[in-house]
Structure formats: structure tokens, C-alpha cells
Amino acid sequence: MAAGMGSRYGGLKQIDPIDKEGHIIMDFSIYDAVRAGFEKVVFIIKRENEQAFREAIGDRLSKQIEVAYVFQELTNLPEGYAVPEGRVKPWGTGHAVLSCIDEIDGPFAVINADDYYGVHAFKMAYDFLTSEQEEGDVYRYMMVGYRLENTLTENGHVARGVCVTDEEGHLIKINERTHIEKHDGGTAYTEDDGKTWTMLPEGSIVSMNMWGFSNSILKELKERFKPFLDDAIKNNPMKGEYFLPFVVDELLQEHKATVKVLKSEDKWYGVTYKEDKPMVMAAVQNLKDQGCIRRIYGRKHKWRSAIQYVKRLTASNCMVNSKSASDMEAVILMILID
């Protein structure tokens, strides 16, 4: 979920090209998602950014697959509520997903617009969402987790949600650490601006905000939004945010949902800082050189041929087993652009 206009990056990083052909990170994420089986993309954007995103990716993407736009409006509130005077900050990622309630009628994945997750992550998500059945009143959700050391940058600190799981790999809780960086030969976090540091174990699994849900999450987000607003408007009217992971945590504590943590060994790439861009560009070029990424855009049958091509990659390290292309319409891919 791309935060605002990229204050640490210095611009709207979601549409900053990362290869010589002018592709952006979303191009590669969507390419991997289509290869995995996803069929539709829903962009959640600010209304004022619509034209920029249409020009950067939406118009050409819509010639290949179904594309929808949803606007996260500050004024999109339940009846009887009003935006606090002076507030300009969006209501958060939970509110962003809730904004898609009219576009979603089945299972779906949520990703950040400015992160590259790797093709394996999309395959794991797709396979889970098209095979897992909810039992009784318990929702069955998933998230893709990454080894912490595969998500760090050389250019500053990062914020990560460190996952705690049970023996079966189900999420118990996420400990949010807002300042993690390489420290003393390992990885550590600080909560007092560097006065003290706590080391994190190698191999710790962190959330990079790649989630998979049934559409039951929309009902829960809608029902819980009013109580959130009651508290936020009273206690934090300018900055209170309705965070998606907080709602998931509530459901876990209430035993209304389980979240399977699917572990990816891939390296995650993102552009938290402007200085991260060369590394991401090099990584994308390396994937191209390995044959894991072919031509992204072209005539429609060439795009679709990527799905057939991926079936021939099942023995390589570029891809895991693929399901039938006939299953693709079951899932929606949703990209959040705050």
C-alpha cells in the first residue's frame, strides 16, 4: 500500500519507470499476477492521480485484461459522519479496501503498488485463494511472508511487521517495528531513535502487505468502520487511520479468522528511497536475462501466450506449478495506491 506521494522517495514513485522501456513496478507485478492466474486489476487511487495512472499503465493494460478504478475519497463515510475540519490524510488501508466493495464478489489479493513481490508469491496466493474453503463461521485468509533479510535496504531504515506464527504456520500476531536496519552484523530495531537496539533473529518472517481474502473481509471492514470513526474523530481526528492489518488482528483475536502465512524465499524489491531505484532496475534486468520475464505488452494474444509459456516453466526456478487458465476469473488482484 503505497503511502501518499512518496515523501522519502521524493515523488510519485508508483509510476517512476524502472527499465529502459519505461515499465514501472506495477507492470511486472501485474505480469506475474496474470501468469499466476489473476484476471482483473482494481486500482485504488486518489481521484486527482487518475489521469497520471491511466497514462502510465492503465490505458495500455486495459487492452490486455480487465481494469477497474476505485477512488479512495476522504468524504466516503457512513451516513451521519463528516470529515473533521482540517483533515487531509486518507482514512487508511482498511478504508481503501472497503472502497472496492462494489467491485469485488469473490476472493482477491491485495498488494502494494510500489513493491515487487516475485512470481512465486502470486502463485502461492492464487493457489490458496482458489483451493481453500471456509469452514463454518471461520474465515480463511492468507498473507505472503518474506525473510526479513530479503527486504532490507542499504539506504536507511524500514518499517516492517514481524510475524509470530503457530506450529502450523498460522498467524498469531504481527509486531509492528517502524525502524529496522542493518546493525552490528545483523538486523535490529529501535523504538527510541537509536538509543537502544534489539536484535531480530535471522530468518524472521515479515509482512510486506500482500494479503489474500475472501469477500467476507469487506463485510467486516464495513461493520467495524463506524466504531473506528467514533474513536478516531474523538481522539485523533487529523491522523487516525483505519489499518487493514489491525482489522485482521481483531478477527484473529476473536477467533473469527485464520491467516495462513505462506513463506517466500524470493527477495522483495521496493523503492522506499530514491537510492533504491538502481538496485530494483538491476534486479528486473536480471530477471529478464534469466528468462523469467518476457515481453510484457503487445498484442493481446502475445499477453495471453505468457500464461501458456508459464506452463513450460514449471521445472525451472522461475515458477511453481500452474493451474488451468480456465480458473483465472475466480480471483481479483487489487493494487492499493493511497
Secondary structure, DSSP 8 states (H G I E B T S, - for coil): -B-TT-TTTTS-GGG---STT---HHHHHHHHHHHHT--EEEEEE-GGGHHHHIIIIIHHHTTTSEEEEEE--TT---TT----TT--S---HHHHHHTTTTT-SS-EEEEETTEE--HHHHHHHHHHHTT---BTTBEEEEEEEEEGGGS--SSS-EEEEEEEE-TTSBEEEEEEEEEEEEETTEEEE-SSTTSS-EEE-TT-EEEEEEEEE-THHHHHHHHHHHHHHHHHHHH-TTT----HHHHHHHHHHTTSEEEEEEEE-S--EE-SSGGGHHHHHHHHHHHHHHTSS---SSSHHHHHHHHHHHHTTTTSTT------GGGGGG-EEEEEB-
